[in-house]
Amino acid sequence: MAELAKQGLSSYLCGATDNLDDVILTDQFDGGVDVIPVGVVPPNPTELLQSDRLTCLFETLRPRYDAIIVDCPPIDVVADTNIVKRHADVSLFVVRVGLMNRYLLKEVDKLYLDKTYPHMALLLNGSPSTSTRYNRYSFGYVYGYGYGEAHGYHDKE
C-alpha cells in the first residue's frame, strides 16, 4: 500500500495523471469503500484545491458513488475546508468530548446560523454513556440539552 500511496489526489490535481482510476484504491474496507489517498504532499496544496481539476474530480465521481466523504482538517488550521465546501452537500463537524473547549461551540453555532457551510450538522464523539430508566444511553447536559429548542429545531407532534 505504501507504493500505491505515492499516487493520490495530489497526482490528479497537479496533472501527473488524468486517469482517476490510477489514484482510486478500490474496495479498501468491507462493503466496497473506495479511497483516494492524498498522495505526495505538494508544496502548493491550496492552489491545487482551487483548480478546475477539483471541480472536474467531483463532477466525475458524483455519478459513480452514492456518497463522497472528504476528510478535511479543522476549519482554522488550513484553508482546505473553506475551499472544498463549495463541493459539499453536507458538512459534518465532529467534536470530541474533552478535546474541544465547549465554549468554542458558540463559534460553531455562529457558523451554523450564518450558513457558512452547507447543511451543517454536529456529531458529538466520545461522550460517556449513562443509563437511565427512560433510555439506555444519554448525553451529558453540558453538551446540548435545549440547543435544538433554542434554535427552533424541536420535534413537532
Summary of the structure (lengths in Angstrom):
residues: 157
radius of gyration: 19.2
end to end distance: 51.7
largest distance: 59.3
contacts: 319
relative contact order: 0.09
helix: 34%
strand: 13%
